[in-house]
Structure formats: C-alpha cells, structure tokens
Amino acid sequence: MTDLAILLPYYDGVDYIERGFLDEVLDAAAAATPETAVLALDDASTDATRERLRDRSRLTVLGHTENTHYVGSVNDLLRYASDRLDPSAFMLLDQDATLDAGAIDRLWETLRANDRLGVVQPLVRDFRGGIYSAGHRFNRYRMCHPITREPGIDDRLLRRPSVTLLGTVVRAEVVAEVGILDERFGIYWESSDLGFRARKRGWDVALEPRAVARHDRYLSETDSGGLYHVYRNWPLFWAKYDPPTARRILDEYWPSTDGLAVGAVTEDVEEPADADFLARAAADARERLGAFVRTVEYRMDDCPADRATVVQD
C-alpha cells in the first residue's frame, strides 16, 4: 500500500522540467520515509511536456486530449491514485514548485501525530527567499489572500481557515468524506473551498512551518486573465458558505473606477492595465450565482470517468 501519492498537474511545463523541478521532487520522494508514488498529468500541453515526462522512469504519467485546467487535472490524478494505489494521503504540488529536503517527512510526521489534522500545508517560499504563502487569511472585503508577512512564524503548527495547494498534504479520509476539488471554480478559490468543507466536517486545516516548499511565482505577477478567475469566483465561493456576503461583494465591495481599486481588494497585486475583466467577472458571477447557493461536496462521480488516459505506468 502506498502511504503518500504525490500529484503533479502539468500544462506547457517543459521549462520547469528542464530546470530540474521535477527531478528534485522525484529525489525528495525517493528519500522520504513514507512509501511514496509520484504521478503526473499532462493537460493537453502544446509543447513537449508529455515527452519530457515520459523520460522519467520513476513516474506514472496520465494525459488529457483536451485542456481541462488545473482543477480537472488534479481531480483526475486523485481518481487514478485512489483507484490504483489506495494511499493514506495525497500531496498536491504544482509544476513550478519544488520541495526542500525533509519537507515530506515533516508533513507526514505531523499528519500522523494529529488525528484530526486533515489538510496540512508547508511554508511556501518564493525563490527570492520571501514568503509566498503561510496559509490563507480573509481581508475586510472577504477576499482570500495568502499570508506573506506574518511575524512570529516558528516551529508551531498553525491552524488556518484554508491553505494553498502547493505541497499540501490531504488525508484520503478527507477526500472520501468531503469530496474532491469543485471543478466549477476552474482555478482559484478551489483550495479555500476544500479547506472550508474539511473544517465543516470537523477536520483541522493547518500550516506546518518546519516543512518548506518553493514556488517560482510572485504575487505581483498576476495578470488580468488570472484576476478574472479570482474575482469571478470570489462571490461564488461565499454563495456556498454565506450567501449574504456574496451579495455584499457584488453590490458593495466590487472595484470600480469611482470606488475601490483592485489593489485595495486584492492586496499585493498591481493594478492591471486591462480592467475590462472586472465587468466580465461580475456578469459571469451573477449568472452562475444561483447554482452556488448551497454547499456542494464535489465528488469523483461528478467528473468524467474516462477523461484521462494512462501514458506511462
């Protein structure tokens, strides 16, 4: 039986593979105490990602014929790992992230020492040494933000309302109880949704600062394409957990030329040159809002069973 299934979704990731990110993850998995298996999924890349993945003998590779975006890729990896490996837990990691030495062991030990800990994130640093995410916080506008400047982070386990999915370990029992990632989000807010669902079922969600992952991205790099999903999913998320807040977001908190600036709501993100995404995001959120006014536990049976094929086992 596999203890930990490490899941890696890829899309046009040749650059990261050639820079050694994947090999670092494979080496970290081989050196870890728990029995690990590493699985990658190529989400219909337009470059040579799939061929590069197949070059690695220590890797199970899945593939899509059509792009499903991040959440669909993670869900198909979860389905395959659950069916074939029956692991005790899953680690979710991005193509542009790596793990420091000992990170897997520290996360694994923490999970085993805390029976009600269901979701645990490592401290995620960027490659300049700054904190990219120490878990999530929600500001006065109920916008979710990664914690980047919290003082006093030490060796203690820190409870969080939700966490980012970068090296984060999720118990298989949590997936069985609360389901997989909600594909209706596409990207952004799906990790907050998983954390909230886990906590509603009595599981703890936390940061393990002694384990470190590294992410090759900085908050100011978010463009209008990414911000469209951040803003569209903002009221949709709250429609699942507090519908009055969802309405307040659309009616009072939404940035505009004569009101709040984007940089005030989505802190640490520069004002994009193309602000048209705000109108599109608001219109799309209003159109979808009714379908989100309930807590949906998105499950494996809710996504296509034959969407991914095995490229290399």
N, C-alpha and C positions, 0 to 999 in steps of 0.2 A: 504493500500500500504506500502511495506517495504521501509524504507529510505536507509538502508545500508545492503548489503549482504556480509557477511564475509566468504571467501572461503579458505578452508584448504585441500590441497592435501597431502595424506599420502602414504608412502611406508615403510614397516617394521618399523613402528613408535612406537611400544609398549613401548620402553624405555622412550620416551618423554611423552607419555600418563601417564605412571606410575610415572614419576617425576612431574606431575601436570601441564604440559604446557597447555594442552587442557582445563583443569578446570579453569586456570587463564584467558584464552581467553573467555570462556563462562561467567565467572563472570564479566569480563570487558564489554562484550556485554550487559549483563543484567543491568549493572549500567549506561550505556551510555544514553545520551539524545535522539539521533535519534532512531527510531524504527529499530531494527536490527534482522537479522536472520543469524544463523551460519550453514554452510553446509560443510561437509567433504566428501572426496572421497578416498576410499581405492584402490590403483592402483595395485591390484592383489598381495598383500603382501604375503610373505612366513611365516610370524609369525601370532600372534593372534591380529593383529591390528584391523581387522574388528569386531571381537567380543568385543574388548575394546571400539570401537566407538559406538557400539550398546548399550552399558551400559549407555550411556548418553541420558537422556530424552529430553534435550534441543537442540538436534542436528538432522539435516537431514543428512542421510548417503547415499552416492552413492557408487557403486562398479564397477570395471572392472574385466573381466575374464582373460585378458592378460595385461601385463605391457605396458604402453604407455609412460612412463617417465613423467617428471614434466609438460611439456607444454601441452601434451594431457590431463592430469588431470585437469589443470587449465581451459582449453577450455571447457571441458565437464561441469565443475562447472559453468562457465559463461553461457553456453547454458541453463542449467537447471534453474539457478536463473533468467535469463532473461525471460524464458517462463512462469515460475510458480509464480515469485514474482514481476516482473517489478520494480526493485529497482531504486532509483535515482543514486546510486553509488555502486561500488564493492570495498571491501578491499581484497587484496591478501596477504596471510600470509603462512609461511612455518610451517611444523610440529615441527621444532626445534627453534621456535621463540615465544616470549610472548610479551604482551603489558603492559606498565606502566599505573598506574591509571591516568585517564583523557586523555589518548592518543587519543581515538576515538573521544571524544568531541572536542578536539583541532583541529584535522584534519577536522572534519565535519564543525566546525565553520569557519575555513579558506576557505574551499571549497565554502561554501555559501556566504562568503564575497567577493569572487573574481570570477566574472562571466566567465572569460576566463581561469581560472585555471582548467586544465583537469586531471592532474596527480600530486598527492602530496604524498611525502614520509616522514615518520617520521625520526628522527635521530635514527639510529640503533647502539646500543652499544653491545659489547660482554659482557660476564658475568664476565670479569675481570675489567670492567668499561671503557675500551678503546672504541674508535670509530671504528665500523666495516664498516659503510657506512654513509656518509653525502651527498649522491648523487654520480654521476659519473663525471670523468674527462677523457680526452684522451691525452696520452703522445705523445712524438715526433714521435713515431712509429705508432701512431693512434690506439694503444691498449687501450681498455677501462679499467679503474680502479675505484674501489670505493674510494672516498675521505676519508682518515683516519686521516690526520694530519693537516687539515686546521685550521689556527689560526683565532681567532675572531668570531667564531660561537656564535651568540647571539640569540635574540628572533625574528630577522627579517626573513621574508620569502625570501629564496634564490633561484633564477632561476638556473636551471641545464639543460645541453643538454639531459640528461636522468637520470633515477634513478633505484635503485634496487627494486625488488618487495617483500619487507619484511614489511608488514604493510601498504603498499602503497594503497592509495585510487584513484580509476579511475572513472570518471563520466560515467554514462551509455550512455550519448550522444557521448562521445569519442569512446566507443566501437561500437556504431551504425554508426559512421562516418568513423572510420579508421580500424575497424575490431578487431579480437582477436589476440592472440599470434601466430606467424608464426611457425607452427609445424616442418618445415624443419630444424630449428635450434636444436630441441631436448631439449637442455639445454645450457645455457649461450648465451649471446647476444640477447636473445628474449626480454629482458626488454629494452635494448638500442633501439632495432628496434621499439618497441611500443612508446617509447618517441620521436623518430625521426618522426615517422608517425604522432603523435599527433601535434608536432610542425609544420610540413608541412601544417597541416590544420588550423594553427593559434591558437592552444591551448598552454597555458603555462604549463611547467613542473617544479616542484619546490620541495624544501626541507622545511618542517615545523619543525624547531629545537625544538620547545616547546613540541612537541609530541615525545615520546621515545618508541621504541621497542627494544627488546633484543634478540640476536641471539647466539645460542650455537655453534659457529664455529669461527675459527681464520684463517687468510689468509694463513699462512704458512702450513696449513693442506692440501692444495690442492695437490692431487697426480697426477700421470701421466694419470690416467683414466679421471679425471676432466680436466686436461690440454689439453688432446686430443681434447675435445669439444671447449675449449677456443680458441685453435689455428686453428682448422678446420673452425670454424665459423667466425673468425677474418676477413679473406679476403671475405668471403661470405656476411657478413654484409655490407662491403664497396662496394661490387659489386652492391648493391641495391641503394646506395646513391652517390658514386663517383668511378666509375669503374677504372680510372687511379690509384687511391690509392690502390685498390685491387691488381692490377698487381705489383705495387711497393712493397707491402707487401710480395708477393710471390717471387719476383725477388731480392729484396734488403734487406728487414727487417727480413727475416726468420732466426731464430737462427741456428747455426751450430757449429761443433767442432772447426772450424778455423775462426769463425766470432763472431756474437753477442751471448752472453749467454742467456739462458732462463730467468735468474734472472734480466737481464737488460731490457728485453722487458716486461715480466710480473713481475713488481716490487713487492717486499714484499713476493714473493713466492720462496721457496728454490728450488735449482736445483734438479730435481728428479733423482733417481738412474737409472731408466729405461727411456732412452731418445729415444727409438725406436718410441714412439708416434709421434715425430716430422715428421718423414718420412711418416708415415701413414696419419697424418693430412694434410700434404702438398699434397699428392697424392689424397686424398679424396676431398680436397677443389678444386683442379684443375679439377677433374672430374665433380663436381657439379657447377662450376663457371658460366657456360653459363645460367643456369636456374635462377640465381640470378641477372642478369644484367638488372634489372628493379625493380621498387618499387611495390611490391605486397602487397595489403591490404588483408591479410588472413582473411577470414570471416567464420562465423559459418557453412555455407553451404559447406565449403571446408573440413570439418572433418565429420566422420561418425555420423549419427544422432542417431544410436542405440548402440553406443559403451558402454555407461554407463547405469546401471540399478539402480533402487531405492531399497536400502536395508532397510532403515528405514525413514519414513516420519513423 
